[in-house]
Amino acid sequence: MALDGILLHKIVSEIKDEFPAKINKIYQVSNSEILFQLKTQSGRKNLIISCHTIYNRLNLTERSYPTPEEPSSFVMLLRKHLEGAIIQSIVQGGLDRYVKLECQTRNDIGDRVTLFLYVELMGKYANLIFVDSNGKIMDALKRIPPFENNRRTIQPGAMFKETEIQDGKLNPFESVTFNHEITLTKQFHGFSPFLSKEVEYRLQQDESFTSIMKEIEDSRLLYIAIIDNETVFHCIPLKHIEQKQKSYPLLEGLDTVYFHKEERDRIKDLSGDIYRFVNKELKHLRQKLPKLQSSLEESLDCEKWHTYGDLLYANLHIRTKGESKIELPSFDDDLLITIPLDPKLDIKGNAKKCFQKYNKAKKGQVYIQEQIDLCTKEIDYFEGIQEQLDISSFDDAKEINQELVDLGYMKKKVSKIRKQKKKETLPKIKKVTLDSGIQISYGKNNLQNEALTFKIANKNDMWFHTKDFHGAHVVVHATDLDEETIRTAAMIAAYYSKGRESSSVPVNYCQVRNLKKIPGAKPGMASLSTYKTIYIDPEEEFITKLEQ
């Protein structure tokens, strides 16, 4: 669900008091997101601008976002002109879905200049456009050449035209009457079809249009509900739907709606090569395995070549040169056996060739079986990596990338930016503390699992892992556990595993002292001697509350 003009009006009203604000740093968080680190009157703030086709928004956020090492050319231009600049104001274009940020800075010779950032949040046309004081476009996050849109070109050097406000529509905050026969979206600026449904439902319940708009104007909350796996929200209670709703402060609610939805795209934007590589490897291995299994079946049928060779040697008096096959009686029951021949060879040469095929197939059985085992393990490994990527944060994905580089699967990217060598540190391990004071740690990728189990955990700590699925290593930093703690740890292990969508997921647990690292195995692999098993139903809501 996208923002409408009225909700953008509420966001602007919420954040406009933070300006003037100084721009300290500018980062491109993903292909569609720009992050401005601001110094405002109330302290340091992060302004996130997303031009995603679905999740486009503008918001002050307290969430932490990843920052890529190598900025894009657009971000470099913004840094050159706007780092250290002052955002004087933020103004919305009526109730339309765009805002203008007025920035004051000094040019190369020290003269004060005014530059503008236009944030357009119009679905697939969402964009961030950088304009100079003369109205000329300096650059944009998404360039639109003339052959794509000859009415509105977004290219460096082109003159910028503000989005035209639709004529004939009224401001709903100023109007006291409306036409019952025309939809609200056609009568008023800023109305989305979803808000129109809500207001029309309320009007049918004898609420007045003026009181509804007054409630919207006074609201500082965001109400969120889920309908058919789709998140819907607005700044007033959603009375026209029956689903349970949650309310949050407006800006926090926007983070709740969008942060994790866009995180998957953000990870793919900044580390998409990992996804492509893992999917490519899995496709190759899954095609390779049936061929190996077919070769093994063929090699297991090698005894026939031994029999063919014996029969040919027993009949050396027969002339076979030029023949492609011969029928000879079996040694056992006199049944005729058809033996394929090489026409270029005599019977002795064909007998010798049969024994060569027999020896090759006999020796190949061991090698092919080794290759099948290796291929099966590789498929299992990359399926685990794929599962980890599906639940990973950006930092987790970077660690997965490092693991693949360390194991030689991927080449290390050489950054153009020179960096001082950092001391090797342990991966970031997720931790939660229960009401009882007991701390639980868990890893979400192989490097984290390896570090947690074999470097961080105490020998007396309790270790949890799903029995039949790839998943997180979970360590409870305590020895004597009550049932609630065991179930909580098992819930974490089950949720952060391939079995999160299943029920009655088996989770093994034991003391860390009962674990052994498997020699030559991939990171995060361990064998356990004695253990107990608990069955658990993963619950996303339980994990969300626990982590909060």
C-alpha positions as CSV (number, residue, x, y, z in Angstrom):
1,M,0.0,0.0,0.0
2,A,1.4,3.4,-1.0
3,L,1.2,6.7,0.8
4,D,-1.5,9.1,-0.3
5,G,-1.4,12.9,-0.3
6,I,-3.2,13.3,3.0
7,L,-0.9,10.9,4.8
8,L,2.1,12.7,3.3
9,H,0.6,15.9,4.7
10,K,0.5,14.3,8.1
11,I,4.2,13.3,7.8
12,V,5.3,16.7,6.7
13,S,3.4,18.3,9.6
14,E,5.1,15.9,12.0
15,I,8.7,16.6,10.8
16,K,8.6,20.2,9.6
17,D,9.5,21.5,13.1
18,E,12.8,19.7,12.9
19,F,14.0,22.3,10.2
20,P,16.3,24.1,9.8
21,A,18.6,21.1,10.0
22,K,22.2,20.6,8.9
23,I,23.1,17.8,6.5
24,N,26.0,15.9,8.0
25,K,26.2,12.8,5.8
26,I,24.5,11.4,2.8
27,Y,24.3,7.7,1.9
28,Q,22.6,5.6,-0.7
29,V,21.1,2.7,1.3
30,S,19.9,0.8,-1.8
31,N,19.1,1.5,-5.4
32,S,15.9,3.3,-4.4
33,E,16.8,4.7,-0.9
34,I,18.8,7.8,0.1
35,L,19.6,8.4,3.8
36,F,20.4,11.9,5.1
37,Q,22.0,12.2,8.5
38,L,20.8,15.5,10.0
39,K,21.7,17.6,12.9
40,T,18.5,19.2,14.1
41,Q,17.5,21.4,17.0
42,S,16.4,18.3,18.9
43,G,19.5,16.2,18.1
44,R,20.7,13.9,15.4
45,K,18.1,12.5,13.1
46,N,18.0,10.2,10.0
47,L,15.8,11.3,7.1
48,I,15.1,8.3,4.8
49,I,13.8,9.0,1.3
50,S,12.6,5.9,-0.6
51,C,11.7,6.0,-4.3
52,H,10.8,2.4,-4.4
53,T,7.9,1.7,-6.8
54,I,5.8,0.2,-4.0
55,Y,7.4,1.3,-0.7
56,N,8.1,4.9,-1.6
57,R,8.1,7.3,1.4
58,L,9.7,10.1,3.3
59,N,10.3,9.6,7.0
60,L,12.4,10.5,10.0
61,T,13.7,7.2,11.4
62,E,15.6,5.8,14.3
63,R,16.4,2.6,12.6
64,S,19.9,1.7,11.5
65,Y,20.5,1.3,7.8
66,P,23.5,-0.3,6.0
67,T,25.8,2.0,4.0
68,P,27.6,0.7,1.0
69,E,31.4,1.3,0.7
70,E,31.2,2.7,-2.9
71,P,28.6,5.5,-3.4
72,S,26.8,6.1,-6.7
73,S,27.6,9.1,-8.9
74,F,24.3,10.7,-7.8
75,V,25.2,10.4,-4.1
76,M,28.7,11.8,-4.9
77,L,27.0,14.8,-6.5
78,L,24.7,15.3,-3.5
79,R,27.7,15.0,-1.1
80,K,29.7,17.6,-3.1
81,H,26.9,20.2,-3.0
82,L,24.8,19.4,0.1
83,E,27.0,18.0,2.9
84,G,27.2,20.8,5.4
85,A,24.2,22.5,3.8
86,I,21.2,23.6,5.8
87,I,17.7,22.3,4.9
88,Q,15.7,25.5,5.7
89,S,12.2,24.1,5.1
90,I,10.1,21.3,3.8
91,V,6.9,22.1,1.8
92,Q,4.3,19.8,0.3
93,G,2.8,20.7,-3.1
94,G,-0.8,21.2,-1.9
95,L,-2.0,17.8,-1.0
96,D,-0.1,16.1,-3.9
97,R,2.4,13.4,-3.4
98,Y,5.6,15.5,-3.6
99,V,7.6,17.8,-1.3
100,K,10.3,20.4,-1.8
101,L,13.3,20.6,0.4
102,E,14.9,24.1,0.3
103,C,18.7,23.8,1.0
104,Q,21.1,26.7,1.6
105,T,24.8,26.3,1.1
106,R,27.9,28.1,-0.3
107,N,29.3,27.5,-3.8
108,D,33.0,27.2,-4.7
109,I,33.7,30.9,-4.4
110,G,31.9,31.2,-1.1
111,D,28.6,32.8,-2.3
112,R,25.4,31.7,-0.6
113,V,23.2,29.7,-3.0
114,T,19.8,28.0,-2.7
115,L,19.4,24.4,-4.0
116,F,16.3,22.3,-4.0
117,L,15.5,18.6,-3.5
118,Y,12.2,17.5,-4.9
119,V,10.9,14.2,-3.5
120,E,8.2,12.8,-5.7
121,L,6.3,9.8,-4.2
122,M,4.1,8.7,-7.0
123,G,4.4,4.9,-7.3
124,K,6.5,3.7,-10.2
125,Y,7.3,7.4,-11.0
126,A,8.8,8.0,-7.5
127,N,12.0,10.0,-7.8
128,L,14.4,12.3,-6.0
129,I,15.4,15.3,-8.2
130,F,18.3,17.7,-7.4
131,V,17.6,21.2,-8.8
132,D,19.8,24.4,-8.8
133,S,18.7,27.9,-8.0
134,N,17.8,28.6,-11.7
135,G,15.4,25.6,-11.9
136,K,17.8,23.5,-13.9
137,I,18.1,19.8,-13.0
138,M,21.6,18.9,-11.7
139,D,20.7,15.2,-11.5
140,A,18.1,12.7,-10.3
141,L,18.0,9.3,-8.7
142,K,16.0,8.0,-11.7
143,R,16.8,9.8,-15.0
144,I,13.9,10.0,-17.6
145,P,15.2,10.7,-21.1
146,P,13.0,12.5,-23.7
147,F,12.3,9.2,-25.6
148,E,10.6,7.8,-22.5
149,N,8.6,10.9,-21.6
150,N,8.7,13.9,-24.0
151,R,6.4,15.9,-21.8
152,R,8.6,15.8,-18.7
153,T,12.3,15.1,-19.2
154,I,14.4,14.4,-16.0
155,Q,18.0,14.7,-17.2
156,P,20.9,16.8,-16.0
157,G,20.7,20.2,-17.8
158,A,17.0,20.0,-18.4
159,M,14.7,22.6,-16.9
160,F,12.6,21.3,-14.0
161,K,8.8,21.5,-14.1
162,E,6.9,20.9,-10.9
163,T,4.1,18.3,-11.0
164,E,0.9,20.0,-12.1
165,I,-1.8,20.1,-9.5
166,Q,-5.1,18.7,-10.9
167,D,-7.7,21.3,-11.5
168,G,-11.3,21.0,-10.2
169,K,-10.4,19.2,-7.0
170,L,-11.0,20.7,-3.5
171,N,-8.9,20.8,-0.4
172,P,-10.8,18.4,2.0
173,F,-9.5,20.3,5.1
174,E,-11.2,23.5,3.9
175,S,-14.4,22.0,2.4
176,V,-17.6,21.4,4.5
177,T,-19.7,19.9,1.7
178,F,-19.3,17.1,-0.9
179,N,-21.2,15.5,-3.7
180,H,-22.6,12.1,-2.6
181,E,-22.8,10.9,-6.3
182,I,-19.1,11.4,-7.0
183,T,-16.3,9.4,-5.3
184,L,-14.1,11.3,-2.9
185,T,-11.0,10.6,-4.9
186,K,-12.4,12.6,-7.8
187,Q,-13.7,15.4,-5.6
188,F,-10.7,16.1,-3.2
189,H,-7.0,16.3,-3.3
190,G,-5.0,13.8,-1.4
191,F,-7.6,11.0,-1.2
192,S,-6.5,7.5,-2.0
193,P,-9.1,4.8,-2.8
194,F,-8.4,3.2,0.5
195,L,-9.0,6.4,2.5
196,S,-12.1,7.0,0.4
197,K,-13.6,3.7,1.4
198,E,-12.9,4.4,5.1
199,V,-14.5,7.9,5.0
200,E,-17.5,6.7,2.9
201,Y,-18.1,3.9,5.5
202,R,-18.0,6.4,8.3
203,L,-20.4,8.7,6.5
204,Q,-22.9,5.8,6.2
205,Q,-22.5,5.5,10.0
206,D,-23.8,9.1,10.4
207,E,-20.4,10.6,11.0
208,S,-20.0,14.1,9.5
209,F,-17.4,14.8,6.9
210,T,-16.1,17.8,8.9
211,S,-15.6,15.6,12.0
212,I,-13.7,12.9,10.1
213,M,-11.4,15.5,8.5
214,K,-10.9,17.1,12.0
215,E,-9.9,13.6,13.4
216,I,-7.4,13.2,10.5
217,E,-5.9,16.6,11.1
218,D,-5.5,16.0,14.9
219,S,-4.2,12.4,14.6
220,R,-0.6,11.7,15.4
221,L,-0.9,7.9,15.2
222,L,-0.8,5.3,12.4
223,Y,-3.3,2.4,12.5
224,I,-2.0,-0.8,10.9
225,A,-3.9,-4.0,9.9
226,I,-3.3,-6.9,7.7
227,I,-5.9,-8.0,5.0
228,D,-5.1,-11.1,2.9
229,N,-1.4,-10.9,3.7
230,E,-1.4,-7.2,2.6
231,T,-0.6,-4.4,5.1
232,V,-3.0,-1.5,5.2
233,F,-2.7,1.6,7.3
234,H,-3.8,5.2,7.8
235,C,-3.8,7.9,10.4
236,I,-7.3,7.2,11.8
237,P,-8.9,3.9,13.1
238,L,-9.9,1.7,10.2
239,K,-13.6,1.1,11.0
240,H,-14.5,-0.4,7.6
241,I,-12.4,-3.5,8.1
242,E,-12.9,-6.2,10.7
243,Q,-9.3,-7.2,11.2
244,K,-7.4,-6.4,14.4
245,Q,-5.5,-3.2,14.3
246,K,-2.4,-1.9,16.0
247,S,-1.6,1.8,16.6
248,Y,1.9,3.4,16.7
249,P,3.2,7.0,16.8
250,L,3.1,8.1,13.1
251,L,6.8,8.0,12.2
252,E,7.4,4.8,14.2
253,G,4.4,3.2,12.5
254,L,5.9,4.0,9.1
255,D,9.1,2.3,10.1
256,T,7.1,-0.7,11.3
257,V,5.3,-1.0,8.0
258,Y,8.1,-0.4,5.6
259,F,11.5,-1.3,7.2
260,H,11.4,-5.1,7.0
261,K,9.3,-5.1,3.7
262,E,12.0,-3.2,1.9
263,E,14.9,-4.9,3.7
264,R,14.8,-7.9,1.4
265,D,15.0,-5.6,-1.6
266,R,17.7,-3.6,0.1
267,I,19.8,-6.7,0.7
268,K,19.4,-7.9,-2.9
269,D,20.3,-4.4,-4.2
270,L,23.5,-4.3,-2.2
271,S,24.5,-8.0,-2.2
272,G,22.5,-9.4,-5.1
273,D,25.5,-11.2,-6.4
274,I,25.3,-13.5,-3.4
275,Y,21.7,-14.5,-4.4
276,R,22.6,-14.9,-8.0
277,F,25.7,-17.0,-7.2
278,V,23.9,-19.3,-4.7
279,N,20.9,-19.8,-7.1
280,K,23.3,-20.5,-10.0
281,E,25.3,-23.0,-8.0
282,L,22.2,-24.8,-6.8
283,K,20.8,-25.0,-10.4
284,H,24.1,-26.5,-11.6
285,L,24.4,-29.0,-8.8
286,R,20.8,-30.2,-9.1
287,Q,21.4,-30.8,-12.8
288,K,24.6,-32.6,-12.1
289,L,23.3,-35.0,-9.5
290,P,21.0,-37.0,-11.8
291,K,23.7,-37.4,-14.4
292,L,26.1,-38.8,-11.7
293,Q,23.4,-41.1,-10.5
294,S,22.8,-42.3,-14.0
295,S,26.6,-42.9,-14.5
296,L,26.7,-44.9,-11.2
297,E,23.8,-47.1,-12.4
298,E,25.7,-47.7,-15.6
299,S,29.0,-48.5,-13.8
300,L,27.2,-50.9,-11.5
301,D,26.2,-52.9,-14.5
302,C,29.9,-53.5,-15.4
303,E,29.8,-57.3,-15.0
304,K,28.2,-57.7,-18.4
305,W,31.5,-56.4,-20.0
306,H,33.5,-59.0,-18.1
307,T,31.1,-61.7,-19.5
308,Y,31.3,-60.2,-23.0
309,G,35.1,-60.3,-22.9
310,D,35.2,-64.0,-21.7
311,L,32.8,-65.1,-24.4
312,L,34.8,-63.3,-27.1
313,Y,38.1,-64.8,-25.9
314,A,36.5,-68.2,-25.9
315,N,35.6,-67.8,-29.6
316,L,38.8,-66.3,-31.1
317,H,38.4,-68.5,-34.2
318,I,35.4,-66.4,-35.4
319,R,36.0,-63.6,-37.9
320,T,34.2,-60.4,-36.7
321,K,36.0,-57.6,-38.4
322,G,33.4,-55.3,-40.1
323,E,30.6,-56.6,-37.8
324,S,28.8,-54.3,-35.3
325,K,27.5,-57.1,-33.1
326,I,27.7,-60.9,-32.6
327,E,25.5,-63.5,-30.8
328,L,27.2,-66.1,-28.7
329,P,25.8,-68.8,-26.4
330,S,26.1,-68.2,-22.7
331,F,28.4,-70.4,-20.6
332,D,25.5,-71.1,-18.2
333,D,22.4,-72.0,-20.1
334,D,23.3,-71.8,-23.9
335,L,21.0,-68.7,-24.3
336,L,22.3,-66.4,-27.0
337,I,23.9,-63.2,-25.8
338,T,24.1,-60.2,-28.1
339,I,27.6,-58.5,-27.8
340,P,28.2,-55.0,-29.4
341,L,31.4,-54.9,-31.5
342,D,33.7,-52.2,-32.9
343,P,33.7,-53.0,-36.7
344,K,37.3,-51.8,-37.0
345,L,38.6,-54.4,-34.5
346,D,38.9,-58.2,-34.7
347,I,37.4,-60.4,-32.1
348,K,40.5,-60.3,-29.9
349,G,40.6,-56.5,-30.0
350,N,36.9,-56.3,-29.1
351,A,37.5,-58.7,-26.2
352,K,40.3,-56.5,-24.9
353,K,38.1,-53.4,-25.3
354,C,35.3,-55.2,-23.2
355,F,37.7,-55.8,-20.4
356,Q,38.9,-52.2,-20.5
357,K,35.3,-51.0,-20.2
358,Y,34.8,-53.4,-17.3
359,N,38.0,-52.2,-15.4
360,K,37.1,-48.5,-16.0
361,A,33.5,-49.0,-14.8
362,K,34.7,-51.0,-11.7
363,K,37.2,-48.3,-10.7
364,G,34.7,-45.6,-11.6
365,Q,32.1,-46.8,-9.1
366,V,34.1,-45.5,-6.1
367,Y,34.9,-42.2,-7.8
368,I,31.3,-41.6,-9.0
369,Q,30.0,-42.4,-5.5
370,E,32.4,-39.9,-4.0
371,Q,31.2,-37.3,-6.5
372,I,27.6,-38.1,-5.7
373,D,28.3,-37.7,-1.9
374,L,30.1,-34.4,-2.6
375,C,27.4,-33.1,-4.8
376,T,24.7,-34.0,-2.2
377,K,26.7,-32.2,0.5
378,E,27.1,-29.2,-1.7
379,I,23.4,-29.0,-2.5
380,D,22.7,-29.3,1.2
381,Y,25.2,-26.6,2.0
382,F,23.9,-24.1,-0.6
383,E,20.3,-24.8,0.4
384,G,21.3,-23.8,3.9
385,I,22.9,-20.6,2.6
386,Q,19.7,-19.9,0.7
387,E,17.7,-20.3,3.8
388,Q,20.0,-18.0,5.8
389,L,19.8,-15.3,3.1
390,D,16.0,-15.4,3.4
391,I,16.1,-14.4,7.1
392,S,19.3,-12.4,7.1
393,S,19.8,-8.7,7.7
394,F,22.3,-6.8,5.6
395,D,25.1,-7.4,8.1
396,D,24.2,-11.1,8.1
397,A,24.4,-11.2,4.3
398,K,27.8,-9.6,4.3
399,E,29.1,-12.3,6.6
400,I,27.6,-15.0,4.3
401,N,29.5,-13.3,1.5
402,Q,32.7,-13.4,3.5
403,E,32.1,-17.1,4.2
404,L,31.8,-17.8,0.5
405,V,34.9,-15.8,-0.2
406,D,36.9,-17.6,2.5
407,L,35.8,-21.0,1.2
408,G,36.9,-20.1,-2.4
409,Y,33.4,-20.1,-3.9
410,M,33.4,-16.4,-4.7
411,K,36.1,-13.9,-5.5
412,K,36.8,-11.1,-3.1
413,K,35.7,-7.7,-4.5
414,V,38.5,-5.2,-4.6
415,S,37.2,-1.8,-3.3
416,K,38.4,1.3,-5.0
417,I,38.4,3.0,-1.6
418,R,41.5,2.4,0.4
419,K,40.8,1.2,3.9
420,Q,43.0,0.6,6.9
421,K,43.2,-3.1,7.8
422,K,40.9,-4.0,10.7
423,K,41.6,-6.5,13.3
424,E,39.6,-9.7,12.8
425,T,36.5,-9.6,15.0
426,L,33.9,-12.2,15.9
427,P,30.6,-12.0,13.9
428,K,27.7,-10.1,15.5
429,I,25.7,-12.5,17.5
430,K,22.0,-11.8,18.3
431,K,21.2,-11.8,22.0
432,V,18.0,-11.6,24.0
433,T,17.5,-11.5,27.8
434,L,14.5,-13.2,29.3
435,D,12.5,-11.9,32.3
436,S,14.3,-14.4,34.5
437,G,17.7,-12.7,33.6
438,I,18.9,-15.6,31.5
439,Q,20.6,-14.6,28.3
440,I,20.1,-16.5,25.0
441,S,22.4,-16.0,22.0
442,Y,21.8,-17.3,18.5
443,G,23.5,-17.2,15.1
444,K,21.7,-16.6,11.8
445,N,24.4,-17.8,9.4
446,N,27.3,-20.3,9.4
447,L,30.0,-17.9,10.6
448,Q,27.8,-16.8,13.5
449,N,26.9,-20.3,14.4
450,E,30.6,-21.4,14.3
451,A,31.7,-18.5,16.5
452,L,28.9,-18.9,19.0
453,T,29.2,-22.7,19.4
454,F,33.0,-23.1,19.4
455,K,34.4,-19.7,20.6
456,I,31.8,-17.9,22.7
457,A,29.7,-20.5,24.4
458,N,30.8,-22.0,27.8
459,K,31.1,-25.8,27.9
460,N,28.2,-25.9,30.5
461,D,25.8,-23.8,28.4
462,M,22.8,-25.5,26.8
463,W,22.8,-25.7,23.0
464,F,19.7,-26.0,20.7
465,H,19.4,-26.8,17.0
466,T,16.6,-28.2,14.8
467,K,16.9,-31.9,14.2
468,D,16.1,-32.2,10.5
469,F,16.5,-28.7,9.2
470,H,19.2,-26.1,8.5
471,G,19.0,-23.4,11.1
472,A,20.4,-21.3,13.9
473,H,22.6,-22.5,16.7
474,V,21.0,-21.3,19.9
475,V,22.9,-21.1,23.2
476,V,21.3,-20.6,26.6
477,H,24.0,-19.2,28.9
478,A,22.8,-21.3,31.9
479,T,22.9,-24.9,33.0
480,D,19.7,-25.7,34.9
481,L,16.8,-24.7,32.6
482,D,13.1,-24.6,33.5
483,E,10.5,-25.7,30.9
484,E,9.7,-22.1,29.8
485,T,13.4,-21.3,29.0
486,I,13.7,-24.6,27.1
487,R,10.6,-23.9,25.0
488,T,11.8,-20.3,24.3
489,A,15.2,-21.5,23.1
490,A,13.6,-24.2,21.0
491,M,11.2,-21.7,19.6
492,I,14.1,-19.5,18.4
493,A,15.9,-22.5,16.9
494,A,12.7,-23.6,15.1
495,Y,11.8,-20.2,13.8
496,Y,15.2,-19.4,12.4
497,S,15.3,-22.6,10.5
498,K,14.0,-24.1,7.3
499,G,11.1,-25.6,9.4
500,R,9.7,-22.2,10.4
501,E,6.5,-22.8,8.3
502,S,6.1,-26.3,9.8
503,S,4.5,-27.6,13.0
504,S,5.9,-29.9,15.7
505,V,9.5,-29.1,14.6
506,P,12.0,-31.4,16.4
507,V,14.7,-29.5,18.2
508,N,17.7,-31.3,19.8
509,Y,19.4,-29.8,22.8
510,C,22.4,-30.7,25.0
511,Q,25.3,-29.2,26.8
512,V,28.0,-27.6,24.6
513,R,30.5,-30.1,26.0
514,N,28.7,-32.8,24.1
515,L,29.4,-31.2,20.7
516,K,32.3,-31.9,18.4
517,K,33.5,-30.0,15.4
518,I,33.5,-32.2,12.3
519,P,37.0,-32.3,10.7
520,G,37.1,-30.7,7.3
521,A,33.4,-29.7,7.4
522,K,32.0,-26.4,6.4
523,P,31.6,-23.7,9.1
524,G,28.8,-24.2,11.6
525,M,28.8,-28.0,11.3
526,A,28.8,-30.0,14.5
527,S,28.2,-33.5,15.7
528,L,26.5,-34.3,19.1
529,S,26.7,-37.4,21.1
530,T,24.0,-37.3,23.8
531,Y,21.0,-35.1,23.5
532,K,17.3,-34.6,24.2
533,T,14.5,-33.6,21.8
534,I,11.6,-31.3,22.1
535,Y,8.9,-30.6,19.6
536,I,7.8,-27.0,19.0
537,D,5.4,-25.0,16.8
538,P,7.2,-21.9,15.5
539,E,5.3,-18.6,16.2
540,E,6.4,-15.4,14.5
541,E,4.5,-13.2,16.9
542,F,6.3,-14.8,19.9
543,I,9.7,-14.2,18.3
544,T,8.8,-10.6,17.4
545,K,7.8,-9.8,21.0
546,L,10.9,-11.6,22.3
547,E,13.3,-9.5,20.1
548,Q,11.5,-6.3,20.9
